[in-house]
Amino acid sequence: MPALENIYLTTDVGILDCLSQVAGIGDYEQVLQQSIPHSMSYGEFRILHLDALIASKLAAGREKDLEAVKLLQAIKEMREQQKDLF
């Protein structure tokens, strides 16, 4: 029986993508190194660093991902400008 690559679960807050690896980043261990912990009212989870998210969107290469890269790069530039102010 082949191993599952990706599982998509429908939840109360939307679709949860469970991936065996992230394009442009790698497997679980590599993704873990490129992420930071984040807490919300319903628990703690990890999110990709902005640069890793940009790399994954570029690697995916779909039109919607490339559009997202433009927005993510603008956010990165704004953050860098804010750092320069302080």
Phi, psi and chi 1 to 4 in degrees:
 res  aa     phi    psi   chi1   chi2   chi3   chi4
   1 MET       -  130.8  179.9  173.3    9.2      -
   2 PRO   -69.2  148.9   20.7  -26.7      -      -
   3 ALA   -72.8  148.4      -      -      -      -
   4 LEU   -74.6  132.0  -66.7  174.3      -      -
   5 GLU   -89.6  -50.2  -68.0  -73.0  -37.6      -
   6 ASN  -139.1  145.2  -56.8  -34.7      -      -
   7 ILE  -129.8  134.8  -60.5  172.2      -      -
   8 TYR  -116.3  117.4  -57.4   96.2      -      -
   9 LEU  -110.2  134.4  -55.4  172.5      -      -
  10 THR   -89.1  123.8  -58.1      -      -      -
  11 THR  -120.6  177.1   72.0      -      -      -
  12 ASP   -64.5  -23.3  -67.8  -17.6      -      -
  13 VAL  -108.2    8.3  -67.1      -      -      -
  14 GLY   129.4 -169.8      -      -      -      -
  15 ILE   -84.6  133.9  -64.5  175.2      -      -
  16 LEU  -106.9  118.0  172.7   64.8      -      -
  17 ASP   -90.6  120.5  -63.3   -7.9      -      -
  18 CYS  -106.7  107.2  -59.6      -      -      -
  19 LEU  -109.6  144.7  -51.3  173.1      -      -
  20 SER   -79.0  -21.9   61.2      -      -      -
  21 GLN  -160.0  160.8   65.4  177.4   -4.3      -
  22 VAL  -112.8  125.6  175.9      -      -      -
  23 ALA   -54.0  134.3      -      -      -      -
  24 GLY    81.3   -9.1      -      -      -      -
  25 ILE  -118.9  -57.7  -53.1  -62.8      -      -
  26 GLY   132.7 -151.8      -      -      -      -
  27 ASP   -84.3 -172.5   64.0   12.3      -      -
  28 TYR   -53.7  -48.9  176.5   79.9      -      -
  29 GLU   -61.7  -40.9  -69.6  -60.5  -36.2      -
  30 GLN   -68.3  -40.0  -66.4  165.4  -47.8      -
  31 VAL   -65.0  -41.8  169.6      -      -      -
  32 LEU   -57.0  -41.1 -169.1   60.1      -      -
  33 GLN   -68.1  -23.3  -67.3  174.1    8.6      -
  34 GLN  -101.6   20.0  -64.2  -70.8  -38.5      -
  35 SER  -129.8  165.6   66.0      -      -      -
  36 ILE  -130.2  149.7   55.0  173.9      -      -
  37 PRO   -72.6  147.6   21.2  -25.6      -      -
  38 HIS  -143.8  133.9 -175.2   74.8      -      -
  39 SER  -108.4  140.9  -65.7      -      -      -
  40 MET  -134.8  176.0  -64.0 -168.8   76.4      -
  41 SER   -59.8  -26.5   61.3      -      -      -
  42 TYR  -101.6   10.0   46.4   84.6      -      -
  43 GLY   139.0  179.4      -      -      -      -
  44 GLU  -106.0  143.9 -176.6  171.0  -57.4      -
  45 PHE  -150.1  177.2   55.4   94.5      -      -
  46 ARG  -114.2  145.2  -61.1 -172.4   70.1   84.3
  47 ILE  -126.5  150.4   58.2  174.4      -      -
  48 LEU   -66.5  143.8  -73.3  174.8      -      -
  49 HIS   -59.2  153.8  -70.9  -75.8      -      -
  50 LEU   -57.0  -43.7 -172.4   55.1      -      -
  51 ASP   -63.1  -37.9  -73.6  -24.0      -      -
  52 ALA   -68.1  -39.7      -      -      -      -
  53 LEU   -62.8  -42.6 -177.7   56.9      -      -
  54 ILE   -61.7  -44.9  -69.5  169.5      -      -
  55 ALA   -61.1  -40.6      -      -      -      -
  56 SER   -68.3  -38.1   71.5      -      -      -
  57 LYS   -67.3  -40.3  -64.8  -71.2 -173.8 -175.4
  58 LEU   -63.9  -41.3  -74.5  170.4      -      -
  59 ALA   -66.0  -36.2      -      -      -      -
  60 ALA   -65.3  -41.3      -      -      -      -
  61 GLY    70.6    4.3      -      -      -      -
  62 ARG   -72.3  156.9  -61.3  174.5  -61.6 -168.6
  63 GLU   -55.6  -45.0 -173.8  175.1  -29.5      -
  64 LYS   -65.8  -32.2   68.2  179.0 -174.4  176.3
  65 ASP   -71.0  -40.6  -66.8  -51.6      -      -
  66 LEU   -66.7  -33.9  -61.8  176.7      -      -
  67 GLU   -66.1  -41.3  -73.3  -62.2  -43.0      -
  68 ALA   -63.2  -35.0      -      -      -      -
  69 VAL   -59.5  -40.8  165.5      -      -      -
  70 LYS   -58.8  -44.6  -66.3  174.8 -172.0  175.8
  71 LEU   -67.7  -42.8  -62.0  172.5      -      -
  72 LEU   -64.6  -38.1  -66.2  168.4      -      -
  73 GLN   -67.6  -35.5  -73.1  175.4  -31.1      -
  74 ALA   -65.1  -40.7      -      -      -      -
  75 ILE   -62.9  -43.3  -69.3  168.3      -      -
  76 LYS   -60.8  -44.2 -177.7  178.9  175.8 -179.0
  77 GLU   -62.7  -41.5  -71.0  173.6   15.6      -
  78 MET   -63.6  -41.4  -74.0 -174.8  -15.3      -
  79 ARG   -61.8  -43.2  -76.9 -175.7  174.2 -180.0
  80 GLU   -64.9  -38.4  -70.1  170.2   -4.7      -
  81 GLN   -65.6  -39.2  -70.6  172.1   -3.8      -
  82 GLN   -66.1  -37.0  -71.8  175.8  -15.2      -
  83 LYS   -61.2  -39.4  -76.3 -178.5 -172.4  176.2
  84 ASP   -65.0  -26.2  -68.7  -19.0      -      -
  85 LEU   -75.5  -24.3  -65.3  175.5      -      -
  86 PHE  -111.2      -  -61.1  100.2      -      -
